[in-house]
Amino acid sequence: MDYLSIVTKDQIDKLLTKAQSDQRKRAIIPLTKDEYTGPQVAVSLILPGSYVRIHKHPKGAEQWFGLQGRILVPTYDDEGNLLDCRVVAGLESALSGTQWNYAVPQGRFHGAFALHPYALTMHVSPGPHVFAEDKVDAPFAPKEGYNNGIIENSALDYNNARRADLESYAAALQGYNSHAIQTAAIGQ
């Protein structure tokens, strides 16, 4: 399989270092080449405080697998109303019954918030990767904007507004209280 990369501990350490120095507070390792027509696979590391603009994938579902840490994956309808909110945890949590994977349905708007010191995930989506066709940003969510490495106010305000939505689901998320999710979602 010449299209698949091997991910080592050294690469994960470098991914963490890259995310820590990146203004977006995240980094990715693609495991398949863009032109590969099968599933696209990547490993992502997301730090708390990262703003991932809400988006959807029109070509198919996106499957998230938790490797380490925890990530909150909220989904929204086309008007921006919260539909669902899942915590995806690392494999070590699967033994205790915590959800370690989640399939975001095709065409469903979704975002991602790191809940632990970082969230290391693998995600799989339909191939081939054609950037202009793979992702549609939500018109109700502000663009990713940074000023000297700080998320611009529109994105921070939006994350703060989403916090109220996430709090309503927090009680249903086993093992989490609303303060923990609120704090992680806005990166405080």
N, C-alpha and C positions, 0 to 999 in steps of 0.2 A: 504494500500500500504506500505508494510514493506521495500520496496527497495528504497523509495524516502525520501530524507532528507528535512527538513524544514530549510530555510535560514532566519536567523533573522538579525536585524541591528547589534547586538553584533557580530555575525559571520562575517559580512561584515567589521566591524571595525577591528577585529582580522586579517582578510584577508589582509587589507591595511597595518597593522603593519608588518605582515609577509613579504609582498612584499617589503616593505621599508627596511627590514633588510636582504633580500635575495640577493645574488650576481647576480641572473638572473633578478631581479627587477620585479618579478611576482609571483603570487600564485594562487592556484586552490582549489575549493571545489567540489569533485565529488558528484553528486546527485543520481547516480545509482551505483549499485555494478557491478564489472567487469563481473561477470557471467550472469548478466541479459541479455536476448537475444533480448529485445526490444531496442529502441533508447538509446544511452548513452548521459547523460545530465550532464553538469558541469557549474559552475560559475567561471569565471576567472577574476583576477584583474591584469592589466598590467600597469606598470609605463613607462613614457617616458625614452628612453635610453635602454630599454630592447631589446635584439637581439633575435628574434624568428626565428630560422633557417627555411628557405623556405622548404616546404614539401607538400606532397599530401596524400590523403586518397583513396586507391584503392577500398575499399569496398562500398563507396557511398559518396553522397554529405555531406558537413558539413554546417550546418545552424548557422549563428551568429545573436544574438539579442543584441542590445545595451540596457543597463540598466541605466548607468550613464556615463558621460564623452563622449569622442569620440575616435574611433579607425579607422585607415586607413588599409584597407585590399586590398593589390595589388595581382593580379594573373599573372602567367607567363606561357609561353609554355615550352616544354621540353628542349629548348636550353637556357632558361633564358630571353627571350624577354618579355617585359611587355605587357600583353593583356588588362588588365582592372585595375581600381583602384577605390575603393569605400570607402566613409566615412560612418561609421555606428555610429549613435548617440544614446544617451539615450532616453528613452520613452518620456521624457519631450519635446524633440525636434520633435517628431512625429506630434504634433499639428501644428507646423510651417512648415511642409512639408519636413523636413529632413529625409533621409532614416534611419530607425531604425533596419532593418534586411537585411541580405544578405546570399544567398545560394551559397557557393563555389561548382561548379560542381564536380562530382566524377572524380578523377584522375587529377585534375587541381592543379598545384603548386601554393602555396599562402604563404603569410607572414602576419604579423600584427605589427602595430606601434601605440602606444598610442599617441593621439593628445591633450589631456586635462591633467589636473593635474594627472589624472589616467583614465583608461578605464575599466569599470566594464561591463562584457558581460556574456551572457549565450550562450553556444554552444551545438549543438545537432548533433550527428553522429550515424551511424548504429552500433548496438551491435551484439553479445557480444564484450566486449573489450578484444582483444588479442594484447598486446603491439607490438609484433614482426610483426603482420600483419596489424595493423591499420594505420601506418604512414610510408611513404617513404621519406627520406630526399633528397633534390635536389642535384645532383652531382655538380652543378655549384655554390652552396652556401657553404661557409666555415662552419665547425663544430662550435658549441657553445663552446667557450673556454674562460676561465677566469683565471686571475692571480692576486691573492690577492683582489678579488672582482671587478677587472677592466676587461672589455671586452678586449680580446687580439686584437692586431693590425689587424690580418686578418679579423676578424669580423667587426671592425670599418671601415677598408678600404672598405669592401664590402658594408656596410651601406652607406658610403659616395658615392660610385659609384651608388648605387640605387637612391640616392637623385636626380641625373640628370634625371633618368627615371620618378621619381615621379613629378618633376617640370613640365614636359611636360603635365601631366594630371591636374596639380593644377588649371589652368585657368578654366577648365570644372567643378570643384567642387564648387558648389554654396556656398558662404559665407567664402571661404578660399583663402588666397593668397599664392603664392609659398613660401614666406619666412616662413610663419607659418608651412606649411607642411615640408619644408626642416629642420627647427629647430626641430620640433617634431620627425621627422623620425630618426634623428641622436642623439637625446637626448641632445641638447645643450641648 
